[in-house]
Amino acid sequence: MKTRVKVLGAVVLAAVLGGAGCAGSKEAQRDVEAAVPGLSQKREGLVSNVDKDHSRIEVKDVNNPNAPEAWFALTPDTKMERDGQLVTWDDLHEGTPVRVSFEPAAGDEKTYKVEILTGEKAGEVKARAEMQGK
């Protein structure tokens, strides 16, 4: 009986993951990632608020206009960089295009990495934000 339950669980998991993979869309991948606690996620957007007193930044997602702005807690373990070079709090300002790698959490998200975007990617993020009226 236990083997039958394990096989059934594996088949269901494969069907769910296989179905999301067949869809081939970024939205499907995000839905699967969001449904699995502890799985790292990414958000691209513009910094809308920098709260140095509480070591956090607020970012508006430009890929999902309906998503609310989210706060990301920055700890001494959070890696902050631009073009592979380490940066500091002084490099984060309102309107800075960023990619944040995080793990969903109650309250502020647990942030692993903040990348300040430059060049073409920064331009894309800013253009999407303008299209959304941000």
Summary of the structure (lengths in Angstrom):
residues: 134
radius of gyration: 17.7
end to end distance: 55.6
largest distance: 59.7
contacts: 340
relative contact order: 0.16
helix: 38%
strand: 31%
